[in-house]
Amino acid sequence: MPTVRTAVVRDAIAPQPPTVLSADIMFTRLNARTGRLSNRTTGYYSERMGEETLRARVGAAIRQHRTGQQLTVSELARRSGVSKGTISQLENSAATPSIETLWAISDALAVPFSALVEQPAPAVTFIEGSDAAAIAAAQSDYTAALLSASPPGARRDLYLIRAGGGAIRFSEPHQTGTVEHVVLVSGRADVGPSDAPVDMSPGDYLSYRGDAPHIFRAHGDTIAILISELR
């Protein structure tokens, strides 16, 4: 006879009032669970989060990853073993999650645990050329400044942009997960989200979502380096 497997339903809400899980507490418990030894927090874990902030962040992340994969709440519940009611409460910031629940949901969504608790990256990052933190060479007049580190597994394509005065390039959203990086070489241009472009001068750096409408408007002859990144 075929084996019948019964899903174990985990509940994110304990009978007692739930403990507030700040991000650093999560990291400590995560270390204990995975066998890693650490007495400190790093990156997004270094920020202590209140319960309300944590609920909102986790709820938004679960909903984003679930809908991005076109999964219903029922299907996510089936895959994770977490009840539909609990998932709905989490997505609506009405419940404080447990480590076990987040592990189950992240596994079902095939995303890292961190993807459900980390602080979202800013939609736009702008660095003026004069503000870039540069490292100088010892024996020549040469500096290097890291403007953006590539995420693991990302694909980056490099483009040289030349635009005449008054040229306007409106771009429709590209593939989901696309981020564009622009360094202005010469000239001047308004670049970035169509509803909030940034006035760029030579040496400035800008990153913004390429999977949302965006624009490149040149003021005079302009040269720029554009990197299209797919995460």
SULUR-V136746 format. One record per residue. RES is the residue in one small letter. SS is DSSP state (H for helix, E for strand, - for the rest). Layout:
# SULUR-V136746
res	ss
RES	SS
RES	SS
This chain:
# SULUR-V136746
res	ss
m	-
p	-
t	-
v	-
r	-
t	-
a	-
v	-
v	-
r	E
d	-
a	-
i	-
a	-
p	-
q	-
p	-
p	-
t	-
v	-
l	-
s	-
a	H
d	H
i	H
m	H
f	H
t	H
r	H
l	H
n	H
a	H
r	H
t	H
g	-
r	-
l	-
s	-
n	-
r	-
t	-
t	-
g	H
y	H
y	H
s	H
e	-
r	-
m	-
g	-
e	H
e	H
t	H
l	H
r	H
a	H
r	H
v	H
g	H
a	H
a	H
i	H
r	H
q	H
h	H
r	H
t	H
g	H
q	-
q	-
l	-
t	-
v	H
s	H
e	H
l	H
a	H
r	H
r	H
s	H
g	-
v	E
s	-
k	H
g	H
t	H
i	H
s	H
q	H
l	H
e	H
n	-
s	-
a	-
a	-
t	-
p	-
s	-
i	H
e	H
t	H
l	H
w	H
a	H
i	H
s	H
d	H
a	H
l	H
a	-
v	-
p	-
f	H
s	H
a	H
l	H
v	-
e	-
q	-
p	-
a	-
p	-
a	-
v	E
t	E
f	E
i	E
e	-
g	H
s	H
d	H
a	-
a	-
a	E
i	E
a	E
a	-
a	-
q	-
s	-
d	-
y	-
t	E
a	E
a	E
l	-
l	-
s	-
a	-
s	-
p	-
p	-
g	-
a	-
r	E
r	E
d	E
l	E
y	E
l	E
i	E
r	E
a	E
g	-
g	-
g	-
a	-
i	E
r	E
f	E
s	E
e	-
p	-
h	-
q	-
t	-
g	-
t	E
v	E
e	E
h	E
v	E
v	E
l	E
v	E
s	E
g	-
r	E
a	E
d	E
v	E
g	E
p	E
s	-
d	-
a	-
p	-
v	E
d	E
m	E
s	E
p	-
g	-
d	-
y	E
l	E
s	E
y	E
r	E
g	-
d	-
a	-
p	-
h	E
i	E
f	E
r	E
a	E
h	-
g	-
d	-
t	E
i	E
a	E
i	E
l	E
i	E
s	E
e	E
l	E
r	-
